[in-house]
Amino acid sequence: MAYSRAEESWGVAVATRYLAVGAMVPAAEFGVGALATQARTNMAYREDGLAMLRAGLGAKEVVGALVEGDEWRRERQIGVVDRDGVAAAWTGEDCGPFADARLGEGYAIQGNLLAGAEVLAAMEHAWLTGDTTIPLAGQLLAALVAGDEVGGDRRGRQSAALYVVGPRGIGDGSHVETDLRVDDAPQPISELSRLWRLHRQPHGKS
């Protein structure tokens, strides 16, 4: 997940060997921030986390508050990027190997049940060296592709999603700029990339 100061946008890209990941993991709100709840996914983290961010808490405070008192925190993974682009993450010690996170200014990259540390390394490298002239959604997707190319989820592939909020939404009254989901496919990231190309065409950006 990441924040683009230039676009004033927040977004999440995710892929897994699990059905319909887009309905579970990503959450973001314009002017507030973005988060992703993974591993033993706690759906309440999405609503509660955004509420905390909306109330003015920073990313580190939100992560701490979410996992504190959670009896399953050892199996949880949560990443947050707040309104200022500050990132924080939690990876419980009982998340399936390999599990870890990488943080930097404006981004949080995390994963569990990965092929290895090289997945996060490839994603971070793609993010830091990628084309910053393309929209945030495209940058997030490029990082997701990079991780998949070196192994991705050790169990295989099934679903992927791309969710971005910003000042100009898809339709009137919306701040959702991109909301693309592949719920079940042999190569979900390739399919997500195809959908992203189609998504850009009506806006003259292909």
N, C-alpha and C positions, 0 to 999 in steps of 0.2 A: 504494500500500500504506500501511497505517497501524496505529497502536496506540491502543487505547482504555484509558486508565488506569482509568476508572470501571468498565468491564466486564472488565478484565484480559484483553483479547482482541487478537489480531493478525490482519490479513487483507490480501488482495490482490484487486483487481478488474482485469480486463484484457479488451481486445477488439482484433481485428485482421482483416486480409484474409488469413487463413491458416487452414488446417484444424486444428481441435481444439487451440486455444491453451491450454486448461486442463490438457492433459496435458504441457505443456512449460514454461510461464512461471512459475506461482506455486509458492511453497513457504512453509510456516509451521509452527511448532511451539509449543505452549502453554508459556509461561514462558521462551521462548527468543528468538523474534522472527519476522520474515517477510522474504522477499526475492522479487524478480522478475528473471529473466534474459531479456533481449530482444535484438532486432536479430539478429546472427549468434549465435543462442541456444546457450549452452554448458550442456548438461544437468548436467554435473558441478558447476557452480556451486551448484546447489540442495543436493545432499548435502554438498558440502564447506563451503558457506557456513553451513548449519545446524550442522554439526559444530563450526565455529569459534565460532559464537555460543554453542553449548552449553558450549564450553570456557571461556567468559567473555570472549572478545574483543568489543569494541564494533563498531558499524556501520562506522566509518571504517577500523578495522583490517581488518575482513573484506573490504571493498571493495578496499583496497590489496593485500591478500594474494591475492585472487582474480585480479586483473588483472596483477599482477607476474609476469613470465615467460610470460604468455599471448601466443603469437605472433600471435593474432588480436584482441588487445585493442582495436586501432583500429576494429574493426567490432562490438565488443561494447557492450551496455548492461546495467548492473546497478544495482539499487536495494536497499537494506537498511534495515530499521527494527529496532533491537535491543530487548532486554528492558526497557530503560529509556525507550524511545520516541525515542532518538537516531536520526536518519536520515542516510544518506550515499548517494551515487550516483556512477556513472561513465558517461559517454557518450563513446565513441571518436570521433575526428575523422572517421572514414570511415563512420560510420552514415549511412543514407540521410536526406536532408533532408525535412522539417525534424526535427531531433533535439535534444532537450535535456531537462533535469530541473528541477524546482522542489522545494525542501526546506523544511521547517519543523518545529516541535516536534511530534513524533509522526506525521509523514507524509512520504512521498516520492512525487512525481508525475513520471512520465517517459514518453517516447514517441519513436518514430522513424518516419520516413516519414509524418509528420503533415501535415495540410492547412496548418498554420502555427503560429506562436507562440500564436495565439488559442485553440488547443485546450487547451494546458496552462494558460493564464490562466483559461479558463472552468472547468476542473476544479478549480483551486486556489480560485477564488472560491466555487464550489459547496461545496467542503469546508469552507472557513472560515466560511461564512455559513449552512450547512445546519442541519437539525433535529438537535440533539444528544440528543434524547430517544428517538430511534429506535435500533435496534441498529447496531453498527458495519457490518454487512453492508449495511444500507440506506443508510448514509451513503456508503459506497464506491460503491454502485450509483448513487446520485444524482450523484456526481462523474463517473462514467463516462458517464452520460446527458448531462450538460452538455457534455462534450468531444465527444461524437458529434453533438450538435445544431449545433455550429459547424464541423463538417467531419470530425473524427476522422481515421481512416486515409485518406490521400490516394488509396490504391488501391481503396478500397471497403470492404465489410463481409463477414465470413463466420462468425467464431466469437467467443465471449465466455465468460468464466468468473468465478466469485465463490467465494473460498475464505477461510474464517475459522475460527480456532481460539480456544477459550476454556475456562473452567472447567466448562461444562456442554455436553457433546457431544451429538450426535444420538442415540446409543445408549449403553448401559452400557459402561464401559471406554474411552470415546472422548472426545477433546477437540476433535473436528471439529464445529463448530457449523453450518457451511454449506459445502457442496461442490456447487455447481451449475455445469453446463457446457452450452453450446450449441455443438456441434461444427461444424455447417454449416447456415446459415440466411440468407435474404435480409436479415433485420433481426435479427441476433443479440442486440442489446442489448434490444430490445423483448421478445424471447422470454425472455431472462434475467430481465427484470423480471416477466414473467408467472410464471415458475417461482419467483421469490422470493416473490411473493404467495401462491402455493400452499404453499410451504415453511413459511410462518408460520401458516397456518390450523390445523394439528393442535395447535399450542401455544397456541391461543386468542389470537393476536396480530393477527388480520386486521383 
